[in-house]
Amino acid sequence: MNLDWNQYIGKAMNITMLENYGVVYGKEKGEHPTFYEIVFKTGTLVQAYDDGLILDSNRDEKSFKVFVPYSSIKCVEIF
């Protein structure tokens, strides 16, 4: 079954991710990087493509776009 994501453009979403990992490097030179599991992505659906979704998200008072491939999505909550 294919879902028409376009009907949810402009809606807020919480996307629970399948296993996916990221890394954060410290501010001080020589500081060890911290690896963490990316559990979810949150934002407003901006665009839907054949291979994933674009979310508009905010962090630290900055707006940015996030591409989430369908293969990384475990569950979606739509508000």
C-alpha positions as CSV (number, residue, x, y, z in Angstrom):
1,M,0.0,0.0,0.0
2,N,1.3,3.5,-0.9
3,L,0.4,6.5,1.3
4,D,-0.2,9.8,-0.4
5,W,2.0,12.0,1.9
6,N,1.0,15.1,0.0
7,Q,-2.3,15.2,2.0
8,Y,-0.2,15.8,5.1
9,I,2.0,18.7,3.9
10,G,2.0,21.5,6.5
11,K,1.2,19.0,9.3
12,A,3.6,18.5,12.3
13,M,5.1,15.0,12.5
14,N,7.1,12.9,14.9
15,I,9.0,10.2,13.0
16,T,10.4,7.3,14.9
17,M,13.5,6.0,13.1
18,L,14.8,2.6,12.6
19,E,18.3,2.0,13.9
20,N,20.4,5.0,12.9
21,Y,23.4,6.6,14.5
22,G,25.0,10.0,14.5
23,V,28.1,11.6,15.9
24,V,28.8,14.9,17.8
25,Y,32.3,16.3,18.0
26,G,33.3,18.3,21.0
27,K,34.1,22.0,20.9
28,E,37.6,21.5,22.2
29,K,40.2,20.2,19.8
30,G,41.2,16.6,20.7
31,E,37.9,16.0,22.5
32,H,36.5,12.5,21.7
33,P,33.4,12.3,19.5
34,T,30.2,11.1,21.1
35,F,28.1,8.6,19.2
36,Y,24.4,8.4,19.8
37,E,21.3,6.7,18.5
38,I,18.9,8.9,16.5
39,V,15.6,7.9,17.8
40,F,13.2,10.4,16.1
41,K,12.9,13.4,13.8
42,T,10.3,16.1,14.5
43,G,9.1,18.9,12.1
44,T,6.5,20.1,9.7
45,L,6.2,18.1,6.4
46,V,7.3,20.4,3.6
47,Q,7.6,18.0,0.6
48,A,7.1,14.3,-0.2
49,Y,9.3,12.5,-2.8
50,D,9.4,9.0,-4.2
51,D,12.2,8.1,-1.8
52,G,11.5,10.1,1.3
53,L,10.1,13.2,3.1
54,I,11.5,16.7,3.8
55,L,10.7,18.1,7.2
56,D,11.2,21.7,8.3
57,S,12.6,21.6,11.8
58,N,14.0,24.1,14.4
59,R,16.9,23.6,16.7
60,D,18.8,26.3,18.7
61,E,16.5,29.0,17.2
62,K,17.6,28.0,13.7
63,S,15.4,26.6,11.0
64,F,16.6,23.7,8.7
65,K,15.3,21.1,6.3
66,V,15.8,17.4,7.1
67,F,15.5,14.6,4.5
68,V,14.2,11.3,5.9
69,P,14.3,8.3,3.5
70,Y,11.3,6.0,3.7
71,S,13.7,3.1,4.5
72,S,14.7,4.8,7.8
73,I,11.1,5.3,9.0
74,K,9.7,3.0,11.6
75,C,6.6,4.9,12.7
76,V,5.0,8.4,12.0
77,E,2.8,10.4,14.3
78,I,0.9,13.2,12.4
79,F,-0.6,16.2,14.3
